[in-house]
Amino acid sequence: MSATPPPARAFGPPIVIAHRGACGYLPEHTLVAKAYAHALGTDFLEQDVVLSRDDVPVVFHDLVLEEVTDVAQRHPGRRRGDGHWYVIDFDYAELRELEVRERVEPATGAAAYPGRFQERLPLRIQSLAEELAFVRGLNAATGRRTGVYTEVKSPAFHRAAGKDLSPIVLATLAEFGYRNRADGAWLQCFDAAELVRIRRELGSALRLVQLVGENAWREAATDYDALRTPAGLAGVSAYADGIGPWIPQIVRWPRAGAAPEFTALVADAHAAGLAVHPYTLRIDQLPEHAPDAEAVHRALFETAGVDGLFTDFCDVTLAYLGRRSGGSP
């Protein structure tokens, strides 16, 4: 790793993406978390999307329910043999009855982020259509143009269950006017083959983002090591408009008190014509050895030159960038 100067910004001012809403303050993916992120002035609101048993696309991060809902208490007999309660095993009406709460550690039931919102309230799962209507209403009421940043979650898992998630997501986005690059939406996925399919077979003209994981937690047949090379990024540019890497794939702190070390990933992506939107800034779970949130922001925006950032604490990122109201997606 070696430090590199920030490249010229070819994609305009950096954008702030509310990761699962303002989930540093309110339970993830709830409408209250999205409303708060919108009020804070974030540029984009993220939606992870999975399917219910009756094929309703719902806004939910996990394939399983138990870490952020009370499904174990409500439906103790409906977990699978592996000990999990799957979203895909419940009809949408049943999912709507569950209470969404702050994330817990599966092994212990303890809060994953103890300093976050711990009250138990009747917060619910919503469909993708309901969330898009909610965003449309907020934009109309405030005059803002907050966009949406949607992820097709685990398409191979859905296909193995006899369901095709991507066409359903695209149809729902199109219903709300998100069809083209200028429509205030990004669509992301970890599965490279699925993104190619979305672009070429399904004919989507939306801005697409190739999410970048680690091969140790790879999804489908995507080789993330190869993807991060200049040749791999050139291949990504044939079907996508940007990449979404994990922050440590851009910058890391080798030890406490050490200067940050940078990879060439951002520069290589920019050379391939790709925007770079890394994930996820959490001020209560900083990258290892990072001294504080300001240092992480400075490394990403000023040195690496990223084009956007997924953040649990959108107000902190907006304040760093000197913005308190929404930009133009």
FENUR-V898553 format. One record per residue. N is the residue number from 1. RES is the residue in three letters. SS is DSSP state (~ for helix, > for strand, _ for the rest). Layout:
BEGIN
<<N/RES/SS> <N/RES/SS>>
END
This chain:
BEGIN
<<1/MET/_> <2/SER/_> <3/ALA/_> <4/THR/_> <5/PRO/_> <6/PRO/_> <7/PRO/_> <8/ALA/_> <9/ARG/_> <10/ALA/_> <11/PHE/_> <12/GLY/_> <13/PRO/_> <14/PRO/_> <15/ILE/>> <16/VAL/>> <17/ILE/>> <18/ALA/>> <19/HIS/_> <20/ARG/_> <21/GLY/_> <22/ALA/_> <23/CYS/_> <24/GLY/_> <25/TYR/_> <26/LEU/_> <27/PRO/_> <28/GLU/_> <29/HIS/_> <30/THR/_> <31/LEU/~> <32/VAL/~> <33/ALA/~> <34/LYS/~> <35/ALA/~> <36/TYR/~> <37/ALA/~> <38/HIS/~> <39/ALA/~> <40/LEU/~> <41/GLY/_> <42/THR/_> <43/ASP/_> <44/PHE/>> <45/LEU/>> <46/GLU/>> <47/GLN/>> <48/ASP/>> <49/VAL/>> <50/VAL/>> <51/LEU/>> <52/SER/_> <53/ARG/_> <54/ASP/_> <55/ASP/_> <56/VAL/_> <57/PRO/>> <58/VAL/>> <59/VAL/>> <60/PHE/_> <61/HIS/_> <62/ASP/_> <63/LEU/_> <64/VAL/>> <65/LEU/_> <66/GLU/_> <67/GLU/_> <68/VAL/_> <69/THR/>> <70/ASP/_> <71/VAL/~> <72/ALA/~> <73/GLN/~> <74/ARG/~> <75/HIS/_> <76/PRO/~> <77/GLY/~> <78/ARG/~> <79/ARG/_> <80/ARG/_> <81/GLY/_> <82/ASP/_> <83/GLY/_> <84/HIS/_> <85/TRP/_> <86/TYR/>> <87/VAL/~> <88/ILE/~> <89/ASP/~> <90/PHE/_> <91/ASP/_> <92/TYR/~> <93/ALA/~> <94/GLU/~> <95/LEU/~> <96/ARG/~> <97/GLU/~> <98/LEU/_> <99/GLU/_> <100/VAL/>> <101/ARG/_> <102/GLU/_> <103/ARG/_> <104/VAL/>> <105/GLU/_> <106/PRO/_> <107/ALA/_> <108/THR/_> <109/GLY/_> <110/ALA/_> <111/ALA/>> <112/ALA/_> <113/TYR/_> <114/PRO/_> <115/GLY/_> <116/ARG/_> <117/PHE/_> <118/GLN/_> <119/GLU/_> <120/ARG/_> <121/LEU/_> <122/PRO/_> <123/LEU/_> <124/ARG/_> <125/ILE/_> <126/GLN/_> <127/SER/>> <128/LEU/~> <129/ALA/~> <130/GLU/~> <131/GLU/~> <132/LEU/~> <133/ALA/~> <134/PHE/~> <135/VAL/~> <136/ARG/~> <137/GLY/~> <138/LEU/~> <139/ASN/~> <140/ALA/~> <141/ALA/~> <142/THR/~> <143/GLY/_> <144/ARG/_> <145/ARG/_> <146/THR/_> <147/GLY/>> <148/VAL/>> <149/TYR/>> <150/THR/>> <151/GLU/>> <152/VAL/>> <153/LYS/_> <154/SER/_> <155/PRO/~> <156/ALA/~> <157/PHE/~> <158/HIS/~> <159/ARG/~> <160/ALA/~> <161/ALA/_> <162/GLY/_> <163/LYS/_> <164/ASP/_> <165/LEU/~> <166/SER/~> <167/PRO/~> <168/ILE/~> <169/VAL/~> <170/LEU/~> <171/ALA/~> <172/THR/~> <173/LEU/~> <174/ALA/~> <175/GLU/~> <176/PHE/_> <177/GLY/_> <178/TYR/_> <179/ARG/_> <180/ASN/>> <181/ARG/_> <182/ALA/_> <183/ASP/_> <184/GLY/_> <185/ALA/>> <186/TRP/>> <187/LEU/>> <188/GLN/>> <189/CYS/>> <190/PHE/_> <191/ASP/_> <192/ALA/~> <193/ALA/~> <194/GLU/~> <195/LEU/~> <196/VAL/~> <197/ARG/~> <198/ILE/~> <199/ARG/~> <200/ARG/~> <201/GLU/_> <202/LEU/_> <203/GLY/_> <204/SER/_> <205/ALA/>> <206/LEU/_> <207/ARG/>> <208/LEU/>> <209/VAL/>> <210/GLN/>> <211/LEU/>> <212/VAL/>> <213/GLY/_> <214/GLU/_> <215/ASN/~> <216/ALA/~> <217/TRP/~> <218/ARG/_> <219/GLU/_> <220/ALA/_> <221/ALA/_> <222/THR/_> <223/ASP/_> <224/TYR/~> <225/ASP/~> <226/ALA/~> <227/LEU/~> <228/ARG/_> <229/THR/_> <230/PRO/~> <231/ALA/~> <232/GLY/~> <233/LEU/~> <234/ALA/~> <235/GLY/~> <236/VAL/~> <237/SER/_> <238/ALA/_> <239/TYR/_> <240/ALA/_> <241/ASP/_> <242/GLY/>> <243/ILE/>> <244/GLY/>> <245/PRO/>> <246/TRP/>> <247/ILE/~> <248/PRO/~> <249/GLN/~> <250/ILE/_> <251/VAL/>> <252/ARG/>> <253/TRP/>> <254/PRO/_> <255/ARG/_> <256/ALA/_> <257/GLY/_> <258/ALA/_> <259/ALA/_> <260/PRO/>> <261/GLU/>> <262/PHE/>> <263/THR/_> <264/ALA/_> <265/LEU/~> <266/VAL/~> <267/ALA/~> <268/ASP/~> <269/ALA/~> <270/HIS/~> <271/ALA/~> <272/ALA/_> <273/GLY/_> <274/LEU/_> <275/ALA/>> <276/VAL/>> <277/HIS/>> <278/PRO/>> <279/TYR/>> <280/THR/>> <281/LEU/>> <282/ARG/_> <283/ILE/_> <284/ASP/_> <285/GLN/_> <286/LEU/_> <287/PRO/_> <288/GLU/_> <289/HIS/_> <290/ALA/_> <291/PRO/_> <292/ASP/_> <293/ALA/~> <294/GLU/~> <295/ALA/~> <296/VAL/~> <297/HIS/~> <298/ARG/~> <299/ALA/~> <300/LEU/~> <301/PHE/~> <302/GLU/~> <303/THR/~> <304/ALA/~> <305/GLY/_> <306/VAL/_> <307/ASP/_> <308/GLY/>> <309/LEU/>> <310/PHE/>> <311/THR/>> <312/ASP/_> <313/PHE/_> <314/CYS/~> <315/ASP/~> <316/VAL/~> <317/THR/~> <318/LEU/~> <319/ALA/~> <320/TYR/~> <321/LEU/_> <322/GLY/_> <323/ARG/_> <324/ARG/_> <325/SER/_> <326/GLY/_> <327/GLY/_> <328/SER/_> <329/PRO/_>>
END
